[in-house]
Amino acid sequence: MFKNIKHIFFDLDHTLWDFDLNSKLAYQQIFQEHDVKLDLDAFIKVYEPLNLDFWRKFRENLITKEELRYQRLKTAFDACNYPLEDKHIDLFADLYIQYLPNNNHLFPGCIDLLNSLKGKFEMHLITNGFNGVQQNKIDKAGLNDYFNIVLTAEAAGYKKPAPQIFHQAIEMAGASIENSLMIGDSYAADILGAQQVGIKTIWFHTTNQPIPKNEIVVHDLLSIQPLLGL
């Protein structure tokens, strides 16, 4: 289906790196260490959609990095009727960032996919995450050797779907629009962002979000292989 592709740009969180599972394990450690008397699953059910919404606000420059880290926790604990003092919110926010890269579950098929692509394509990462956190994830998950460039929104000065971050990544990789492909889970950030600058896309669809007509979609990572002639 895809011809003349030489460079594949991946998103990291929710695409290769199982963010929701690793995030839950980080909160599990925090709850245990600080004796939080709240059911973890109940908290996660409230937290996950709130976190996604705060990331949307951050992506749209409506809140700062610090507000993202504080508000997602404050709002989630309040919604669970488990109010915490600000000092505890700040502590948990710091511990979460510290603990998050310690759990490195990848989506099924991730390593098999990357091994099958290695040597046939140049691979890169474009992520809206923060420099240190994302590099820790990549290091500890054993992903370093697969990617030539890793461009974070923090380093680029722009967040997906801004066209500037895609153009920066293309230039850094020595790629062209015509020979590049973007693979990611976020329709707004990864797919529409890449498409607006002319980059071909594969949407890794893991939610109930409606699929627009003519979008190229996979529901598991290994389904990408036949699309690339593997």
MDAnalysis code that builds the backbone (N, CA, C; Angstrom):
import MDAnalysis as mda
import numpy as np

u = mda.Universe.empty(690, n_residues=230, atom_resindex=np.repeat(np.arange(230), 3), trajectory=True)
u.add_TopologyAttr("name", ["N", "CA", "C"] * 230)
u.add_TopologyAttr("resid", np.arange(1, 231))
u.add_TopologyAttr("resname", ["MET", "PHE", "LYS", "ASN", "ILE", "LYS", "HIS", "ILE", "PHE", "PHE", "ASP", "LEU", "ASP", "HIS", "THR", "LEU", "TRP", "ASP", "PHE", "ASP", "LEU", "ASN", "SER", "LYS", "LEU", "ALA", "TYR", "GLN", "GLN", "ILE", "PHE", "GLN", "GLU", "HIS", "ASP", "VAL", "LYS", "LEU", "ASP", "LEU", "ASP", "ALA", "PHE", "ILE", "LYS", "VAL", "TYR", "GLU", "PRO", "LEU", "ASN", "LEU", "ASP", "PHE", "TRP", "ARG", "LYS", "PHE", "ARG", "GLU", "ASN", "LEU", "ILE", "THR", "LYS", "GLU", "GLU", "LEU", "ARG", "TYR", "GLN", "ARG", "LEU", "LYS", "THR", "ALA", "PHE", "ASP", "ALA", "CYS", "ASN", "TYR", "PRO", "LEU", "GLU", "ASP", "LYS", "HIS", "ILE", "ASP", "LEU", "PHE", "ALA", "ASP", "LEU", "TYR", "ILE", "GLN", "TYR", "LEU", "PRO", "ASN", "ASN", "ASN", "HIS", "LEU", "PHE", "PRO", "GLY", "CYS", "ILE", "ASP", "LEU", "LEU", "ASN", "SER", "LEU", "LYS", "GLY", "LYS", "PHE", "GLU", "MET", "HIS", "LEU", "ILE", "THR", "ASN", "GLY", "PHE", "ASN", "GLY", "VAL", "GLN", "GLN", "ASN", "LYS", "ILE", "ASP", "LYS", "ALA", "GLY", "LEU", "ASN", "ASP", "TYR", "PHE", "ASN", "ILE", "VAL", "LEU", "THR", "ALA", "GLU", "ALA", "ALA", "GLY", "TYR", "LYS", "LYS", "PRO", "ALA", "PRO", "GLN", "ILE", "PHE", "HIS", "GLN", "ALA", "ILE", "GLU", "MET", "ALA", "GLY", "ALA", "SER", "ILE", "GLU", "ASN", "SER", "LEU", "MET", "ILE", "GLY", "ASP", "SER", "TYR", "ALA", "ALA", "ASP", "ILE", "LEU", "GLY", "ALA", "GLN", "GLN", "VAL", "GLY", "ILE", "LYS", "THR", "ILE", "TRP", "PHE", "HIS", "THR", "THR", "ASN", "GLN", "PRO", "ILE", "PRO", "LYS", "ASN", "GLU", "ILE", "VAL", "VAL", "HIS", "ASP", "LEU", "LEU", "SER", "ILE", "GLN", "PRO", "LEU", "LEU", "GLY", "LEU"])
u.atoms.positions = np.array([
    [0.826, -1.214, 0.000],
    [0.000, 0.000, 0.000],
    [0.855, 1.257, 0.000],
    [1.883, 1.250, 0.834],
    [2.778, 2.405, 0.878],
    [4.029, 2.096, 0.067],
    [4.339, 2.959, -0.877],
    [5.521, 2.775, -1.699],
    [6.459, 3.958, -1.520],
    [7.739, 3.682, -1.720],
    [8.777, 4.728, -1.662],
    [8.921, 5.357, -0.276],
    [8.489, 4.637, 0.762],
    [8.684, 5.130, 2.127],
    [10.087, 4.750, 2.591],
    [10.823, 5.730, 3.082],
    [12.165, 5.492, 3.608],
    [12.268, 5.842, 5.088],
    [11.404, 6.746, 5.547],
    [11.462, 7.221, 6.931],
    [10.107, 7.017, 7.604],
    [10.122, 6.363, 8.765],
    [8.901, 6.150, 9.541],
    [9.034, 6.887, 10.872],
    [8.095, 7.775, 11.117],
    [8.053, 8.550, 12.357],
    [6.956, 7.971, 13.243],
    [7.334, 7.578, 14.448],
    [6.388, 7.024, 15.409],
    [6.110, 8.029, 16.520],
    [4.891, 7.999, 17.034],
    [4.591, 8.561, 18.345],
    [5.080, 7.550, 19.385],
    [5.263, 7.979, 20.631],
    [5.740, 7.065, 21.677],
    [4.609, 6.612, 22.596],
    [4.057, 7.528, 23.388],
    [3.035, 7.175, 24.372],
    [1.735, 6.754, 23.689],
    [1.167, 5.658, 24.158],
    [-0.096, 5.113, 23.644],
    [0.052, 4.499, 22.250],
    [1.282, 4.504, 21.711],
    [1.501, 3.917, 20.383],
    [2.467, 2.740, 20.480],
    [3.635, 2.980, 21.026],
    [4.600, 1.906, 21.290],
    [4.643, 1.591, 22.776],
    [4.685, 2.629, 23.586],
    [4.844, 2.526, 25.042],
    [3.453, 2.544, 25.670],
    [3.122, 1.485, 26.429],
    [1.773, 1.341, 26.986],
    [1.594, 2.292, 28.165],
    [1.249, 3.520, 27.831],
    [1.185, 4.587, 28.830],
    [0.199, 4.270, 29.950],
    [-0.998, 3.813, 29.609],
    [-2.020, 3.612, 30.636],
    [-1.596, 2.558, 31.657],
    [-1.032, 1.453, 31.199],
    [-0.590, 0.407, 32.118],
    [0.575, 0.892, 32.974],
    [1.566, 1.516, 32.345],
    [2.722, 1.988, 33.099],
    [2.354, 3.095, 34.083],
    [1.408, 3.928, 33.686],
    [0.925, 4.991, 34.563],
    [0.227, 4.408, 35.779],
    [-0.613, 3.408, 35.563],
    [-1.324, 2.771, 36.681],
    [-0.334, 2.164, 37.672],
    [0.721, 1.542, 37.173],
    [1.719, 0.936, 38.055],
    [2.477, 1.989, 38.860],
    [2.708, 3.150, 38.260],
    [3.361, 4.244, 38.996],
    [2.457, 4.731, 40.130],
    [1.171, 4.878, 39.848],
    [0.248, 5.306, 40.900],
    [0.074, 4.224, 41.963],
    [0.126, 2.983, 41.560],
    [0.050, 1.890, 42.535],
    [1.181, 2.007, 43.557],
    [2.383, 2.303, 43.084],
    [3.523, 2.463, 43.987],
    [3.335, 3.656, 44.913],
    [2.843, 4.768, 44.371],
    [2.605, 5.960, 45.195],
    [1.551, 5.689, 46.256],
    [0.457, 5.038, 45.865],
    [-0.619, 4.743, 46.815],
    [-0.119, 3.850, 47.944],
    [0.697, 2.854, 47.597],
    [1.213, 1.932, 48.614],
    [2.186, 2.629, 49.553],
    [3.089, 3.410, 49.017],
    [4.115, 4.066, 49.826],
    [3.538, 5.133, 50.743],
    [2.446, 5.760, 50.325],
    [1.899, 6.884, 51.088],
    [0.515, 6.579, 51.659],
    [0.183, 5.287, 51.688],
    [-1.009, 4.808, 52.373],
    [-2.264, 5.565, 51.948],
    [-2.440, 5.706, 50.651],
    [-3.624, 6.371, 50.114],
    [-4.801, 5.393, 50.200],
    [-5.801, 5.760, 50.969],
    [-6.954, 4.885, 51.201],
    [-8.016, 5.122, 50.124],
    [-7.664, 4.792, 48.915],
    [-8.546, 4.996, 47.778],
    [-8.341, 3.828, 46.823],
    [-9.429, 3.279, 46.320],
    [-9.318, 2.161, 45.394],
    [-8.605, 2.614, 44.120],
    [-7.535, 1.927, 43.783],
    [-6.713, 2.340, 42.650],
    [-7.502, 2.312, 41.343],
    [-8.267, 1.249, 41.120],
    [-9.020, 1.142, 39.865],
    [-10.056, 2.253, 39.746],
    [-10.679, 2.608, 40.856],
    [-11.667, 3.692, 40.841],
    [-10.983, 5.020, 40.506],
    [-9.814, 5.225, 41.085],
    [-9.049, 6.439, 40.799],
    [-8.653, 6.495, 39.324],
    [-8.124, 5.394, 38.804],
    [-7.659, 5.363, 37.416],
    [-8.807, 5.626, 36.450],
    [-9.986, 5.084, 36.752],
    [-11.147, 5.290, 35.891],
    [-11.495, 6.769, 35.778],
    [-11.320, 7.498, 36.876],
    [-11.574, 8.941, 36.875],
    [-10.399, 9.701, 36.256],
    [-9.193, 9.263, 36.601],
    [-7.977, 9.990, 36.217],
    [-7.700, 9.962, 34.720],
    [-7.860, 8.811, 34.077],
    [-7.423, 8.672, 32.683],
    [-8.111, 9.660, 31.732],
    [-9.445, 9.776, 31.747],
    [-10.050, 10.766, 30.841],
    [-9.681, 12.200, 31.209],
    [-9.526, 12.481, 32.510],
    [-9.099, 13.815, 32.920],
    [-7.697, 14.112, 32.406],
    [-6.809, 13.134, 32.520],
    [-5.437, 13.309, 32.060],
    [-5.401, 13.613, 30.558],
    [-6.194, 12.859, 29.783],
    [-6.248, 13.099, 28.341],
    [-6.745, 14.504, 28.037],
    [-7.722, 14.968, 28.798],
    [-8.259, 16.309, 28.554],
    [-7.244, 17.383, 28.928],
    [-6.523, 17.168, 30.025],
    [-5.499, 18.160, 30.397],
    [-4.344, 18.160, 29.397],
    [-4.010, 16.983, 28.849],
    [-3.002, 16.944, 27.783],
    [-3.496, 17.688, 26.546],
    [-4.794, 17.575, 26.229],
    [-5.354, 18.338, 25.103],
    [-5.192, 19.835, 25.359],
    [-5.509, 20.267, 26.571],
    [-5.370, 21.687, 26.911],
    [-3.912, 22.130, 26.822],
    [-3.002, 21.248, 27.263],
    [-1.573, 21.570, 27.167],
    [-1.148, 21.660, 25.709],
    [-1.606, 20.714, 24.887],
    [-1.279, 20.694, 23.459],
    [-1.768, 21.970, 22.779],
    [-2.910, 22.475, 23.231],
    [-3.503, 23.673, 22.639],
    [-3.020, 24.952, 23.327],
    [-1.986, 24.807, 24.193],
    [-1.365, 25.951, 24.882],
    [-2.341, 26.697, 25.786],
    [-3.296, 25.959, 26.350],
    [-4.257, 26.558, 27.273],
    [-3.775, 26.481, 28.716],
    [-2.865, 25.544, 29.001],
    [-2.275, 25.426, 30.337],
    [-0.783, 25.180, 30.196],
    [-0.055, 25.414, 31.285],
    [1.391, 25.205, 31.293],
    [1.719, 23.774, 31.710],
    [2.981, 23.421, 31.572],
    [3.471, 22.112, 32.015],
    [3.187, 21.908, 33.504],
    [3.431, 22.950, 34.305],
    [3.218, 22.848, 35.753],
    [1.734, 22.695, 36.072],
    [0.881, 23.407, 35.347],
    [-0.560, 23.284, 35.570],
    [-1.058, 21.898, 35.175],
    [-0.522, 21.358, 34.114],
    [-0.875, 19.993, 33.712],
    [-0.580, 19.014, 34.834],
    [0.624, 19.067, 35.366],
    [1.039, 18.110, 36.390],
    [0.216, 18.239, 37.663],
    [-0.137, 19.474, 38.029],
    [-0.893, 19.688, 39.263],
    [-2.378, 19.406, 39.069],
    [-2.956, 19.974, 38.026],
    [-4.418, 19.954, 37.894],
    [-4.975, 18.559, 37.638],
    [-4.236, 17.730, 36.888],
    [-4.779, 16.397, 36.612],
    [-4.924, 15.588, 37.899],
    [-3.996, 15.770, 38.837],
    [-4.071, 15.070, 40.110],
    [-5.106, 15.700, 41.039],
    [-5.056, 17.017, 41.171],
    [-5.985, 17.721, 42.039],
    [-7.426, 17.422, 41.638],
    [-7.707, 17.516, 40.349],
    [-9.065, 17.300, 39.855],
    [-9.506, 15.854, 40.054],
    [-8.604, 14.908, 39.827],
    [-8.947, 13.486, 39.962],
    [-9.222, 13.113, 41.413],
    [-8.362, 13.545, 42.327],
    [-8.582, 13.224, 43.743],
    [-9.857, 13.893, 44.259],
    [-10.103, 15.141, 43.854],
    [-11.331, 15.826, 44.268],
    [-12.563, 15.088, 43.749],
    [-12.492, 14.618, 42.494],
    [-13.623, 13.911, 41.896],
    [-13.893, 12.584, 42.598],
    [-12.861, 12.014, 43.222],
    [-13.007, 10.766, 43.989],
    [-13.360, 11.025, 45.448],
    [-13.650, 12.281, 45.770],
    [-13.965, 12.670, 47.147],
    [-12.847, 12.284, 48.105],
    [-11.631, 12.505, 47.658],
    [-10.445, 12.223, 48.473],
    [-9.515, 13.439, 48.387],
    [-9.957, 14.560, 48.959],
    [-9.163, 15.787, 48.836],
    [-7.818, 15.662, 49.548],
    [-6.793, 16.218, 48.919],
    [-5.451, 16.213, 49.481],
    [-4.928, 17.641, 49.568],
    [-4.046, 17.883, 50.537],
    [-3.395, 19.186, 50.619],
    [-2.465, 19.360, 49.417],
    [-2.236, 20.623, 49.082],
    [-1.385, 20.912, 47.923],
    [0.003, 20.302, 48.050],
    [0.527, 20.225, 49.264],
    [1.873, 19.665, 49.434],
    [1.906, 18.197, 49.012],
    [0.798, 17.485, 49.249],
    [0.732, 16.081, 48.841],
    [0.513, 15.956, 47.337],
    [-0.305, 16.842, 46.779],
    [-0.498, 16.850, 45.325],
    [0.850, 17.082, 44.638],
    [1.594, 18.070, 45.113],
    [2.900, 18.384, 44.514],
    [3.868, 17.217, 44.667],
    [3.859, 16.580, 45.834],
    [4.736, 15.429, 46.065],
    [4.371, 14.286, 45.115],
    [3.080, 13.975, 45.018],
    [2.651, 12.873, 44.158],
    [2.949, 13.179, 42.690],
    [2.806, 14.439, 42.304],
    [3.107, 14.818, 40.918],
    [4.577, 14.582, 40.603],
    [5.451, 14.922, 41.551],
    [6.890, 14.701, 41.357],
    [7.219, 13.213, 41.349],
    [6.634, 12.460, 42.283],
    [6.898, 11.024, 42.352],
    [6.397, 10.308, 41.103],
    [5.269, 10.756, 40.593],
    [4.715, 10.135, 39.385],
    [5.702, 10.249, 38.223],
    [6.258, 11.428, 38.026],
    [7.239, 11.627, 36.948],
    [8.486, 10.777, 37.201],
    [8.847, 10.639, 38.467],
    [10.026, 9.834, 38.828],
    [9.771, 8.340, 38.595],
    [8.580, 7.872, 38.961],
    [8.288, 6.435, 38.905],
    [7.832, 5.966, 37.525],
    [7.255, 6.868, 36.746],
    [6.638, 6.471, 35.477],
    [7.583, 5.675, 34.569],
    [8.843, 6.097, 34.381],
    [9.722, 5.339, 33.479],
    [10.219, 4.013, 34.060],
    [9.902, 3.733, 35.329],
    [10.369, 2.476, 35.933],
    [9.565, 1.270, 35.438],
    [8.409, 1.522, 34.888],
    [7.572, 0.461, 34.316],
    [7.550, 0.665, 32.808],
    [7.943, -0.351, 32.090],
    [8.164, -0.150, 30.662],
    [7.487, -1.207, 29.811],
    [6.205, -1.384, 30.061],
    [5.427, -2.298, 29.229],
    [5.181, -1.648, 27.866],
    [5.462, -2.393, 26.827],
    [5.213, -1.947, 25.464],
    [3.965, -2.638, 24.935],
    [3.369, -2.084, 23.904],
    [2.200, -2.727, 23.312],
    [2.603, -4.047, 22.662],
    [1.708, -5.025, 22.664],
    [2.011, -6.304, 22.026],
    [2.470, -6.110, 20.582],
    [3.532, -6.808, 20.229],
    [4.040, -6.739, 18.871],
    [5.014, -5.618, 18.613],
    [5.231, -4.743, 19.606],
    [6.084, -3.578, 19.388],
    [7.496, -3.968, 18.945],
    [8.167, -4.801, 19.733],
    [9.549, -5.155, 19.423],
    [9.626, -5.968, 18.132],
    [8.684, -6.874, 17.925],
    [8.667, -7.644, 16.673],
    [8.513, -6.715, 15.473],
    [7.648, -5.721, 15.593],
    [7.467, -4.758, 14.507],
    [8.755, -3.981, 14.250],
    [9.339, -3.446, 15.309],
    [10.545, -2.633, 15.148],
    [11.691, -3.466, 14.567],
    [11.821, -4.706, 15.009],
    [12.869, -5.580, 14.463],
    [12.656, -5.836, 12.974],
    [11.395, -5.962, 12.570],
    [11.107, -6.227, 11.160],
    [11.351, -5.003, 10.283],
    [11.267, -3.824, 10.886],
    [11.471, -2.581, 10.135],
    [12.929, -2.143, 10.115],
    [13.667, -2.535, 11.144],
    [15.055, -2.096, 11.282],
    [15.897, -2.573, 10.099],
    [16.658, -1.674, 9.547],
    [17.485, -2.013, 8.391],
    [16.784, -1.802, 7.068],
    [15.457, -1.733, 7.102],
    [14.687, -1.501, 5.876],
    [14.196, -0.059, 5.789],
    [13.993, 0.553, 6.953],
    [13.528, 1.932, 7.028],
    [14.339, 2.676, 8.089],
    [14.449, 3.991, 7.930],
    [14.974, 4.836, 8.998],
    [13.805, 5.150, 9.927],
    [13.996, 4.943, 11.230],
    [12.897, 5.152, 12.170],
    [13.222, 6.276, 13.155],
    [12.179, 7.017, 13.520],
    [12.329, 8.200, 14.364],
    [11.111, 8.318, 15.290],
    [11.238, 9.137, 16.313],
    [10.138, 9.400, 17.238],
    [9.819, 10.891, 17.264],
    [8.532, 11.206, 17.253],
    [8.050, 12.570, 17.492],
    [7.049, 12.477, 18.634],
    [7.342, 13.125, 19.746],
    [6.506, 12.977, 20.935],
    [6.216, 14.327, 21.575],
    [5.012, 14.465, 22.097],
    [4.638, 15.687, 22.808],
    [5.086, 15.664, 24.269],
    [5.719, 14.589, 24.685],
    [6.188, 14.490, 26.068],
    [7.404, 15.371, 26.323],
    [7.893, 15.302, 27.560],
    [8.996, 16.157, 27.994],
    [10.329, 15.432, 27.852],
    [11.382, 16.188, 27.610],
    [12.687, 15.624, 27.257],
    [13.149, 14.502, 28.189],
    [13.353, 14.846, 29.457],
    [13.934, 13.882, 30.391],
    [13.060, 12.667, 30.597],
    [11.769, 12.893, 30.739],
    [10.834, 11.790, 30.985],
    [10.822, 10.834, 29.795],
    [10.731, 11.398, 28.593],
    [10.642, 10.546, 27.406],
    [11.942, 9.782, 27.175],
    [13.079, 10.436, 27.396],
    [14.347, 9.743, 27.184],
    [14.522, 8.615, 28.191],
    [14.055, 8.826, 29.418],
    [14.083, 7.759, 30.421],
    [13.261, 6.558, 29.973],
    [12.082, 6.821, 29.444],
    [11.227, 5.736, 28.949],
    [11.936, 4.961, 27.840],
    [12.495, 5.698, 26.894],
    [13.159, 5.078, 25.743],
    [14.339, 4.232, 26.195],
    [15.147, 4.789, 27.106],
    [16.321, 4.068, 27.609],
    [15.911, 2.784, 28.316],
    [14.984, 2.921, 29.268],
    [14.643, 1.791, 30.127],
    [13.800, 0.737, 29.415],
    [13.141, 1.131, 28.324],
    [12.360, 0.169, 27.550],
    [13.203, -0.509, 26.476],
    [14.471, -0.124, 26.361],
    [15.356, -0.738, 25.381],
    [15.049, -0.348, 23.947],
    [14.577, 0.885, 23.751],
    [14.170, 1.329, 22.418],
    [15.219, 2.191, 21.718],
    [16.278, 2.540, 22.424],
    [17.247, 3.496, 21.879],
    [17.799, 3.103, 20.515],
    [18.118, 1.839, 20.339],
    [18.820, 1.410, 19.130],
    [17.950, 1.425, 17.881],
    [16.665, 1.626, 18.043],
    [15.777, 1.576, 16.883],
    [15.618, 2.932, 16.187],
    [15.871, 4.023, 16.916],
    [15.485, 5.333, 16.399],
    [16.686, 6.241, 16.164],
    [16.683, 6.880, 15.003],
    [17.770, 7.791, 14.656],
    [17.613, 9.135, 15.347],
    [16.428, 9.696, 15.283],
    [16.192, 10.961, 15.980],
    [14.984, 10.826, 16.899],
    [15.038, 11.534, 18.002],
    [13.908, 11.642, 18.926],
    [13.646, 13.127, 19.113],
    [12.503, 13.575, 18.651],
    [12.164, 14.989, 18.770],
    [10.969, 15.139, 19.706],
    [11.185, 15.823, 20.835],
    [10.101, 16.113, 21.767],
    [9.552, 17.508, 21.482],
    [8.321, 17.719, 21.921],
    [7.731, 19.045, 21.782],
    [8.541, 20.073, 22.558],
    [9.088, 19.646, 23.694],
    [9.886, 20.558, 24.515],
    [11.123, 21.024, 23.750],
    [11.769, 20.109, 23.033],
    [12.968, 20.469, 22.259],
    [12.598, 21.271, 21.012],
    [11.483, 20.903, 20.388],
    [11.084, 21.562, 19.145],
    [10.538, 22.968, 19.376],
    [9.944, 23.168, 20.551],
    [9.279, 24.443, 20.805],
    [7.866, 24.482, 20.261],
    [7.403, 23.358, 19.748],
    [6.053, 23.230, 19.210],
    [5.509, 21.852, 19.564],
    [4.194, 21.758, 19.731],
    [3.554, 20.486, 20.035],
    [2.780, 20.005, 18.808],
    [2.783, 18.677, 18.593],
    [1.854, 18.149, 17.587],
    [0.436, 18.577, 17.956],
    [-0.376, 19.030, 17.043],
    [-0.279, 18.909, 15.586],
    [0.333, 20.094, 14.867],
    [1.078, 20.956, 15.550],
    [1.663, 22.111, 14.864],
    [2.546, 21.647, 13.703],
    [2.416, 22.247, 12.539],
    [3.218, 21.805, 11.392],
    [4.713, 21.945, 11.622],
    [5.096, 22.901, 12.470],
    [6.527, 23.161, 12.666],
    [7.269, 21.949, 13.222],
    [6.628, 21.189, 14.117],
    [7.341, 20.058, 14.722],
    [7.576, 18.962, 13.684],
    [6.630, 18.792, 12.774],
    [6.805, 17.785, 11.714],
    [7.897, 18.226, 10.740],
    [7.894, 19.502, 10.389],
    [8.935, 20.000, 9.481],
    [10.318, 19.882, 10.121],
    [10.407, 20.176, 11.423],
    [11.691, 20.023, 12.123],
    [12.162, 18.580, 12.080],
    [11.249, 17.653, 12.347],
    [11.612, 16.233, 12.366],
    [12.079, 15.772, 10.983],
    [11.371, 16.186, 9.945],
    [11.750, 15.833, 8.575],
    [13.159, 16.348, 8.267],
    [13.424, 17.586, 8.646],
    [14.739, 18.180, 8.375],
    [15.831, 17.474, 9.169],
    [15.585, 17.215, 10.444],
    [16.580, 16.540, 11.283],
    [16.912, 15.145, 10.758],
    [15.900, 14.466, 10.231],
    [16.077, 13.095, 9.760],
    [16.688, 13.031, 8.365],
    [16.758, 14.168, 7.689],
    [17.221, 14.154, 6.306],
    [16.222, 13.473, 5.396],
    [14.959, 13.574, 5.766],
    [13.880, 12.927, 5.020],
    [13.185, 13.956, 4.132],
    [12.149, 13.511, 3.447],
    [11.292, 14.405, 2.680],
    [9.848, 14.059, 2.992],
    [8.950, 14.985, 2.700],
    [7.526, 14.726, 2.900],
    [7.103, 13.468, 2.141],
    [7.632, 13.339, 0.924],
    [7.191, 12.272, 0.027],
    [7.616, 10.885, 0.489],
    [8.771, 10.791, 1.182],
    [9.249, 9.456, 1.570],
    [9.057, 9.171, 3.054],
    [8.132, 9.908, 3.685],
    [7.915, 9.779, 5.129],
    [6.516, 9.265, 5.451],
    [6.426, 8.597, 6.600],
    [5.172, 8.037, 7.105],
    [5.106, 8.300, 8.602],
    [3.934, 8.721, 9.096],
    [3.714, 8.952, 10.526],
    [2.748, 7.907, 11.061],
    [3.110, 7.298, 12.197],
    [2.261, 6.311, 12.862],
    [2.013, 6.768, 14.296],
    [0.745, 6.901, 14.678],
    [0.440, 7.339, 16.033],
    [-0.987, 7.041, 16.417],
    [-1.284, 7.232, 17.698],
    [-2.611, 6.889, 18.226],
    [-3.561, 8.072, 18.267],
    [-3.021, 9.286, 18.296],
    [-3.879, 10.463, 18.443],
    [-4.296, 10.975, 17.069],
    [-5.606, 10.931, 16.808],
    [-6.078, 11.386, 15.501],
    [-5.794, 12.872, 15.312],
    [-6.031, 13.653, 16.369],
    [-5.836, 15.102, 16.256],
    [-4.360, 15.462, 16.135],
    [-3.533, 14.886, 17.004],
    [-2.130, 15.293, 17.067],
    [-1.272, 14.623, 16.006],
    [-1.371, 13.296, 15.906],
    [-0.474, 12.533, 15.031],
    [-0.958, 12.488, 13.585],
    [-2.212, 12.142, 13.404],
    [-2.725, 11.873, 12.066],
    [-3.059, 13.169, 11.322],
    [-3.934, 13.980, 11.875],
    [-4.267, 15.235, 11.210],
    [-3.059, 16.169, 11.162],
    [-2.241, 16.124, 12.223],
    [-1.042, 16.958, 12.232],
    [-0.102, 16.631, 11.091],
    [0.150, 15.335, 10.890],
    [1.039, 14.918, 9.809],
    [0.406, 15.159, 8.450],
    [-0.874, 14.871, 8.334],
    [-1.546, 15.018, 7.044],
    [-1.568, 16.466, 6.563],
    [-1.636, 17.399, 7.508],
    [-1.721, 18.803, 7.082],
    [-0.437, 19.297, 6.431],
    [0.673, 18.577, 6.654],
    [1.907, 18.954, 5.964],
    [2.217, 17.997, 4.815],
    [1.316, 17.046, 4.566],
    [1.463, 16.164, 3.420],
    [2.089, 14.817, 3.702],
    [2.317, 14.485, 4.986],
    [2.924, 13.208, 5.346],
    [1.848, 12.124, 5.374],
    [2.153, 10.984, 4.805],
    [1.232, 9.845, 4.844],
    [1.126, 9.329, 6.283],
    [0.008, 8.674, 6.604],
    [-0.230, 8.275, 7.995],
    [-0.842, 6.881, 8.096],
    [-0.570, 6.259, 9.250],
    [-1.305, 5.074, 9.710],
    [-1.779, 5.383, 11.125],
    [-3.074, 5.270, 11.329],
    [-3.651, 5.559, 12.643],
    [-3.728, 4.264, 13.451],
    [-3.008, 4.227, 14.582],
    [-3.085, 3.112, 15.521],
    [-4.299, 3.369, 16.404],
    [-5.383, 2.703, 16.087],
    [-6.701, 3.004, 16.665],
    [-6.963, 2.070, 17.835],
    [-6.999, 2.625, 19.043],
    [-7.151, 1.800, 20.247],
    [-8.355, 2.208, 21.092],
    [-9.183, 3.123, 20.592],
    [-10.334, 3.612, 21.354],
    [-11.612, 3.372, 20.552],
    [-12.709, 3.933, 21.021],
    [-13.985, 3.847, 20.294],
    [-14.215, 5.062, 19.400],
    [-13.188, 5.853, 19.194],
    [-13.330, 7.058, 18.377],
    [-13.754, 6.689, 16.946],
    [-14.757, 7.369, 16.405],
    [-15.199, 7.065, 15.035],
    [-14.051, 7.222, 14.028],
    [-14.062, 6.378, 13.016],
    [-13.008, 6.395, 12.003],
    [-13.543, 7.070, 10.743],
    [-12.978, 8.219, 10.372],
    [-13.418, 8.878, 9.138],
    [-13.135, 8.011, 7.908],
    [-13.921, 8.213, 6.902],
    [-13.782, 7.448, 5.668],
    [-12.404, 7.653, 5.053],
    [-11.844, 6.578, 4.532],
    [-10.566, 6.574, 3.804],
    [-9.332, 6.695, 4.694],
    [-9.515, 6.699, 6.024],
    [-8.333, 6.678, 6.894],
    [-7.727, 5.275, 6.887],
    [-6.412, 5.196, 6.870],
    [-5.716, 3.924, 6.975],
    [-5.480, 3.653, 8.455],
    [-6.078, 2.560, 8.930],
    [-6.152, 2.294, 10.370],
    [-5.672, 0.876, 10.659],
    [-4.960, 0.709, 11.785],
    [-4.659, -0.623, 12.307],
    [-5.092, -0.652, 13.766],
    [-5.413, -1.850, 14.248],
    [-5.831, -2.003, 15.641],
    [-4.798, -2.763, 16.459],
    [-3.765, -3.263, 15.802],
    [-2.625, -3.856, 16.503],
    [-1.384, -3.555, 15.685],
    [-0.238, -3.511, 16.350],
    [0.978, -3.022, 15.704],
    [1.459, -3.910, 14.562],
    [1.303, -5.206, 14.690],
    [1.820, -6.097, 13.648],
    [1.028, -5.986, 12.345],
    [-0.159, -5.391, 12.408],
    [-0.930, -5.165, 11.179],
    [-0.298, -4.099, 10.297],
    [0.713, -3.412, 10.836],
    [1.423, -2.401, 10.037],
    [2.313, -3.093, 8.990],
    [2.810, -4.274, 9.298],
    [3.772, -4.938, 8.418],
    [3.271, -5.121, 6.990],
    [2.086, -5.719, 6.782],
    [1.644, -5.904, 5.384],
    [1.423, -4.596, 4.642],
    [1.099, -3.531, 5.357],
    [0.910, -2.228, 4.710],
    [2.222, -1.704, 4.138],
    [3.334, -2.207, 4.683],
    [4.666, -1.789, 4.223],
    [5.336, -2.873, 3.372],
    [4.544, -3.862, 2.976],
    [5.057, -4.909, 2.108],
    [5.907, -5.937, 2.796],
    [5.732, -6.095, 4.116],
    [6.524, -7.056, 4.880],
    [5.714, -8.325, 5.158],
])
